[in-house]
Amino acid sequence: MLERLVDIAATQMGIDRVEIRRRNMIPKEAYPYQTPVMMRYDSGDPKGCLAKATDVADWTGFPARKAQSARQGKLRGIGMSTYVEACGLAPSRIAGQLGARGGLYESATVRVHPTGQVTVLIGTHNHGQGHETTFAQIVGEKLGVPFENIDIVFGDTDKVQFGMGTYGSRSLVVGGPALAKASDKVIAKGKKIAAHLLEASEQDITFERGTFSVIGTDRKKTLADIALAAYVPHDYPLETLEPGLEEQAYYDPNNFSFPGGAHVAEVEIDPETGIVQLVNYTAVDDVGTVINPMIVEGQLHGGIVQGIGQALCESCVYDSASGQLLSGSFMDYCMPRADNMPRMTVSTHSTPSAHTPMGVKGCGEVGTIGSPAAVTNAVVDALSHYGVSHIDMPTTPNNIWCLIRKGALPQEAK
């Protein structure tokens, strides 16, 4: 609704659609920015995302492409959307103020086995987003353990301590810091054990790339050495430390995270059938620190396609007389498929979050936030010379064909 209103305002006031958005964006130097509705945006660069998106999409070159389509009897339109989203669901204090009856923290346990193998038990859950890779990266970087030596156990309530699950782009934003905190606790205990084994002060022990060392000497112990000593405590400070090498941590953030970005969609419509072809899609998103670029790109692709489906075709259809659902199976329910998609250009223009330990903001939903409005704005732009100023989603061929027939002739021919 907001992005449709922005386009309508731009048209009525005679302002370029990019310019009206630029004028109303928060400057990068104004962050952190206190909103009038409780939330405080910690970081962002919306103008940078907008500039990059319009440049990559060749916004200024659109008139030439539109003319080329017209020569082929097609209607071409371009649309955009800019957004900011509240992600990283937590913090518990705000959730309580809003009426939630539970906490929104996350938990993690890091267990180093006597062999040096690591098992992670985390309250959030993987639904195909690649969390097992990202979480293993965090632990591997913290503890200096090879990727293949790390096992991730997700929120199985038979095995895992209490956790709050996966939704609201919270897994890395809330679960990641819990995992990092637990890893830091392992390192802290490891330093105490290393100090005893190496006959040094704990303050003289450093840890880097899986090895505990005494500053200024060649004396050192690997993480596996420390773990073995912890589980076979023949030479171990039992008076001050419990055996074993396993630590648990909880993390409850003090604010939401606020990813944002700019999306540009370009469509071509056949006026004889109303069929929409998405010919180009560009997305530039600020998701904070990127842990794994391939996983972020994959989540952006998936989210964008979901939003495109909402804009173009996905709808529950009921019989007007009986109320019977007519689109109750995937044989009848229309979804976008690979051959409906152009080659999407997705990239990040990220500013690290100022309050999450790793600077992450979340990326699971940004594709679905930006794409429906961008595609719908592009469809309306393509139909604008028929006098069309709005169309409801989904913009199906039948809906578009009816609007074209209603307009009968382009505005310039009337």
Secondary structure, 3 states (H helix, E strand, C coil): CHHHHHHHHHHHHCCCHHHHHHHCCCCHHHCCEECCCCCEECCCCHHHHHHHHHHHCCHHHHHHHHHHHHHCCCEEEEEEEEEECCECCCCHHHHHHCCCCCCCCEEEEEEECCCCCEEEEECCCCCCCCHHHHHHHHHHHHHCCCHHHEEEECCCCCCCCCCCCCCCCCHHHHHHHHHHHHHHHHHHHHHHHHHHHCCCCHHHEEEECCEEEECCCCCEEEHHHHHHHHHCCCCCCCCCCCCCCEEEEEECCCCCECCEEEEEEEEEECCCCCCEEEEEEEEEEECECCCCHHHHHHHHHHHHHHHHHHHHCCCCCECCCCCCECCCCCCCCCCCCHHHCCCEEEEECCCCCCCCCCCECCCCCHHHHHHHHHHHHHHHHHHHHHCCCCCCCCCCHHHHHHHHHHHCCCHHHC
